[in-house]
């Protein structure tokens, strides 16, 4: 086996502080897409400071649900392999590449043969829960998966010394299975990006700022207090910010006008607006329920006070440009 086991199965879990600590010094399979700027959830800037400061990733309902469904998804994939299924499909630990100790992976399952554990696994299995839609996924049996999942699978394959990673996914309509094969050309680019990120961690060199919302979140955490006085920004930053605010307002106005035109076209007869057979927008009507906070404060002030949560708001307010 080419990989080095840092934590055994059962200990490589989000509720183990040691798992988080070992991951801080390297780049994991779930982080390589972030490092390469391919993640819609995180940015290189935020990931860097999260590792430097030990910021924990806040658990979410989707993340928790995915962990609970993992065993069922793996069982479905195992059953679907009949009659040519491998000998074992085993839980995995936390592993590091034998030659690049900063390259880390925690696969969901190891698909192993009779040579295990002296030989590498035959392949790996990654389990995914697709909460809303199959957008970004291709036909089952192909390697057409969202780019961040492909990057994760390739990174795992590289750490574990295997050529194939199966991705079993549960989403709307049922289960699907995909297969990502080792790609040395992509891995060369990924290794370089990972190595550069680790260099930044070692040398204290943060990645540049970017437009990801996670970067704004990191800056708020880095600077939780508001000082006094003024700081002079460059003319480029000032002009780009002001123009972007104007462009945003113009875009919002155009969206509102287009929505009015689509609603007028739908009238009360149609649900979906299409163009060339493709969906442009769909209309739905449903009820939502919320607490009437104003009435609650008026009629039951003590109860309202007892259940009032205080939230810190960090807001950047644009100044008025001179006309």
BASEBA-251424 format. One record per residue: x, y, z of N, C-alpha, C in turn. Coordinates in steps of 0.2 Angstrom, whole numbers, plus 5000, padded with zeros to 4 digits. Last residue first. Layout:
% residues N
XYZXYZXYZ
...
This chain:
% residues 323
489353214962489053214956489453264952
490353094972490153164970489853174963
489552954979490052984974489853054973
489252904995488952934989489452964985
489752745001489752815001489452844995
489052585006489352625001489252705002
489352495020488952545017489252585012
489552335025489952385022489452435018
489152255041488952285034489452335032
488952135051489552175049489352195042
487952105065487952125058488552165056
487651985077488052035075488052045067
486051955085486551935079486951995078
485251885098485651945096486151925091
483551825100484251815098484651875096
482251815111482651855106483351835106
481551745120481751705114482051755109
481351835130481651775132481851735126
480551935124481251955126481651885127
479351865121479751895116480451905118
478951845135479151785130479551805124
478751975138479251935142479451875138
477752025129478452055129478952015133
476551985122476851945126477651965126
476052095114475552055118475952015123
477152155107476652195110476152155115
477852045103478252095107477652135111
476951985094477151945100477451995105
476752085084476252065089476452035095
478052075079477752135082477252125086
478151945075478551965080478352035083
477351825070477151895070477551925076
478251685063477951725069477851795068
477651615048478151645052477851675058
477451515034477251535041477751565044
476851525017477451515022477151535029
476151445003476051475009476651465013
476351464985476351424991476351464997
476551454968476251484973476151444979
477751474955477451434960477151474965
478351474938478051514944477751454949
479951474930479351434932479051474938
480951514916480751524923480151484924
481551444905481751514907481651534914
481951294899481551324904481951394905
481951264881482351264888481951314893
481351284869481251214873481551214879
481551414865481951354862481851294865
481051454881481351484875481751424872
479651464893480251434890480451474883
478951474908479051504902479751474899
477551384917478251384915478351434908
476251394919476651384925477451404923
474751484913475351444912475851444919
473651564917473551504913474151454913
473751694921473551644926473451574923
475251754914474551764916474351714921
476451734907476151674910475451684912
476651864903476551814898476251754901
476851934915476251954910476151904905
477951874919477351864923476751884919
478851924910478751844910478051834914
478852054913478652034906478451964906
479352054926478652084925478352054918
480552014924480151974928479351994926
481152114917481052054913480552004917
481152214927480752224921480652154917
482052154936481352164938480852174932
483152144929482852084931482152094933
483452284927483252244921482952174923
483652314941483152354937482952314931
484852244943484252224947483652254944
485752304934485552234933484852214937
485852434940485552424934485352354932
486452394952485752424953485452424946
487652344947487152294951486452324951
488152454942488052404938487552354941
488452524954487952554949487752494944
489352444960488652454963488152484958
490352454950490052384952489352394955
490752584952490452564946490052494947
491252584965490752624963490352604957
492352484964491752474968491152514967
493152544954492852484952492252464957
493552664960493152664954492752604953
494252614972493652654973493252654966
495252534966494752504970494152544971
495852634958495652574955495052544959
496352724968495852744963495552694960
496552634984496752664977496252684973
496052715000496152654995496352684988
496552775015496552795008496552725004
495552765029496052735026495952755018
495052855044494952835037495552805034
494352825061494752865056494652835049
494352675070494152745069494552775063
493752505069494152555071493952625070
492852365073492852425069493252475072
493252185075493152255078493152305072
493552075068492952075071492752145074
494452025056494452095059493752105062
494351895053494951915054494951985058
492951885050493251845056493951875058
492951965038492551985044492751945051
493751885030493951955032493551975038
492951775029493551765032493751835034
491851825021491751795028492351795032
492451855010492151915014492051885021
492751725006493251775007493051835011
491551675003491851645009492451695011
491151734991490851764998491151735004
492451774980492051724983491751754990
493351854973492651874974492151824977
494951864983494551854977493751874978
496651904987495851914988495551894982
497951774987497651844985496851844986
498451675001498251684994497951754993
499751725013499051705011498851715004
501051655019500951695013500251685011
501851585028501451635030501251685025
502551475024502951535023502451595026
501651365025502351365028502651435029
500551405017500451395024501151395028
501251415005500951475007500851465015
501551285003502051325003501851395007
500251235001500651215007501251255008
499951294989499551314994499951295001
500951224981500951294981500551324988
500451094981501051104984501151184985
499151114975499251094982499851104985
499651144962499251194966499251174973
500351024959500651094959500251144963
499250934959499850924964500250994964
498550974948498250974955498850974960
499350954937499051024939498851024946
499450814938500050854939499850924940
498050774937498450764943499050804944
497850794923497550834928497850834935
498750694919498850764916498450814921
498350574924498950604926499050674924
496950524930497050564925497750604927
495950384934496550414936496750454929
494150394932494750354931495350404932
492650374940493150424938493850384938
491050334938491650304938492150354936
489450324946489850344941490550324942
487650284949488350264950488850294944
486250334958486650334952487350314954
484550314965485250304965485550304958
483150424964483450364966484250364966
482450544962482250484958482650424960
483650654968482950644966482850584961
485050544974484650604973483950594971
486450474979485750464980485450534979
487850394971487550454973486750444974
489550344971488850324971488450384974
490950334961490550384965489750354965
492450244962491750244960491350304964
493950274955493550294961492850294958
495550194950494750214949494450224955
496850174953496650204946495950224945
497750204968497250174964497150204957
498450274978498850234973498350184969
497950354987497950284989498250244984
498250484982498450474988498450394990
497550474969498250484970498550464976
496250454973496550404969497350414970
495950574979495950514983496350454980
496050654968496550664974496550604978
495050614960495650604958496250614963
493950654969494050584967494750574965
494050794969494050754975494250684974
493850824956494450834959494550794965
492450774955493050744951493750754954
491850864963491850794965492450754961
492050984956492350974963492350904965
491350964944492050964944492450954951
490050834944490350904946491050904947
490350704932490150724939490350794940
490550594921490250664921489950674928
490950464918491350504923491150574923
489550354918490050394915490450424920
488550294925489050244922489650284919
487250404921487550354926488050314922
487650554913487250494913487650444917
488050694923487950664917487550594918
487750834933487950764933487650734926
487350964933488050954933488250884933
485850934941486150974937486950974938
484950854949485550824946485950864941
484450934964484350914957485050884955
484550924979484050954975483950934968
485550834985484950854989484450884985
486350704984486250754979485550784982
487650624993486950644993486750704989
488850504989488650574989487850574989
490350414992489650414993489350494993
491650334984491450394987490650404987
492750204984492050224984491950284987
494150144975493850174981493150194979
495049994971494750054969494450084976
495949894977495749894970495549954967
497149964988496449944987496449934979
498849894988498349954988497649924987
499449764999499349794993498849854993
499249725013499949735010499949765003
498049705018498249775017498949785015
497449645002497449695007497649665014
497349544993498049564995498049615000
496049514989496349474994497049494996
495449694989495549624986495949574991
494349824991494949794992494849724989
493849984992493649924988494249884988
493550085005494050055001493749994998
492550235007492650165007493250145003
492750375008492250345011492250265012
494450435011493950405007493350375011
495250555015494850515019494350485015
496950615012496250595009495950555015
498250735008497850695012497250675009
499850785006499350765002498850715006
500950795014500450855015499850835011
501850695011501450695017500950745018
502250624998501950694999501550695005
502550494998503050534996502850614997
501350435002501950415005502550465004
499950535007500350505002501050485004
498950485021499350535018499750495012
497250455027497850435024498250495021
496050405039496450465036497150445033
495150265034495350305039495650375035
493550175028494250205027494450255033
492650025027492750095029493450115029
492649915013492849935020492850005021
492149795004492049865003492149885011
492849644997492649685002492549755000
492949584984492949544990492649584996
491849654971492449634974492349594981
490449584961490749634966491349604969
489749524950490549534950490849584955
488449514949488749454952489549464953
488349654960488249574959488149564951
488349784963488949754959488849684958
487249824970487249834963487849804959
487749814983487249764980487149764973
488649924984488849854985488349804982
487750024983488250014977488449944978
486950014994486650004988487149994982
487950035004487649965003487249954997
488250165002488750115000488450045000
487050225005487250224999487750174997
487050185019486450165015486650165007
488150255024488150185024487550155020
487750395021488350365018488250285018
486750455028486550415022487150375019
487350535038486950475040486750435034
488050625030488450575034488050515036
487050695024487450655020487850605024
486550755035486150705032486550665027
487550845038487350795043486950735040
487550925027488150885029487950835033
486250985028486450945022487050895024
486351055040485851005039486050955034
488151085044487451105042487051045041
489451135055489051085052488351115050
490751245051490151235054489651185051
492451205052491851215048491251205051
493451295063493051235062492551255057
495051375062494251385062493951315060
496351375064496051325067495251335067
497151475058496851495065496451435068
497651415047498051455051497751465058
496451365041496951315043497451355048
495751475038495451425043495951375045
496651545030496551565037496151525041
496451455019497151465022497051495029
495051465016495351395018496051405021
494951595012494651575018494951505021
495751585000495851635005495551615012
495051494992495751484995495951525000
493351464998493851504994494551484996
491851374996492451395000492951424995
490751334988490651334995491251374999
491151304975490651354976490451374983
492751274970492251264974491751324975
493851304962493351264959492751254964
495151344966494651394965494051364961
496051254971496051274964495551324962
495651244984496351274983496351294975
494451174982494451244985495151284983
494851054977494451094973494451174976
495551014989495951024983495551064978
494750975000494951044999495351054993
494450845000493850884999494050954999
495750785001495350774994494750824994
496750915009496350855009496050845002
498350965012497750975008497350915007
498951005029499050975022498450995018
498851045042499551055039499551035032
497551005046497751075046498351085042
497350875048497150905041497450975041
497650855061498050825056497950855049
496550915067497250945068497750915063
495450845064495450915061496250935062
495850725070495650725063495750795060
495850765084496450745081496350745073
494450785087494950845086495550825083
493150705079493750685083494250755082
492050725072491950735079492650715083
492350685059492250755061492250775068
493550555059492850575059492850645061
494450435060494450485055493750515054
494150335068494450395072494450445067
493550245060493250255066493450315070
495050185053494350195052494050195059
496550275060496150215057495450235056
497550405053497050385058496750325055
498650385044498750435050498250415055
499350275034498750285038498950325044
500050315018500250305026499550315030
499950225003499750275007499950265014
500350114995500750174995500650225000
500449945000500050005000500450065000
